[in-house]
Amino acid sequence: MEKKSTNNTRPREGRSHASRLTINIPKNTLTALKILVAQRETTIREIVTDLIEKEISKEGVAV
């Protein structure tokens, strides 16, 4: 019998593993974020990941 993985993350841009991060943000901010991702036809994960990667590259931190 095959066991299902508890890691339901899909590979993104060649990545095979993602860690989970949980944050609490104000309700209005979350609502605005949901509207933004719907308008851009993307996901919250992609928006947040892209923003984090941009900030890291600005600081010159190697990933």
Contacts in CASP RR format, 6 or more apart in sequence:
PFRMAT RR
TARGET T0000
AUTHOR 0000-0000-0000
METHOD contacts of the structure
MODEL  1
MEKKSTNNTRPREGRSHASRLTINIPKNTLTALKILVAQRETTIREIVTD
LIEKEISKEGVAV
7 17 0 8 1.000
9 17 0 8 1.000
9 18 0 8 1.000
9 20 0 8 1.000
12 18 0 8 1.000
12 45 0 8 1.000
12 46 0 8 1.000
12 49 0 8 1.000
25 33 0 8 1.000
33 44 0 8 1.000
33 47 0 8 1.000
34 44 0 8 1.000
36 47 0 8 1.000
37 43 0 8 1.000
37 44 0 8 1.000
37 46 0 8 1.000
37 47 0 8 1.000
40 47 0 8 1.000
53 63 0 8 1.000
56 63 0 8 1.000
END
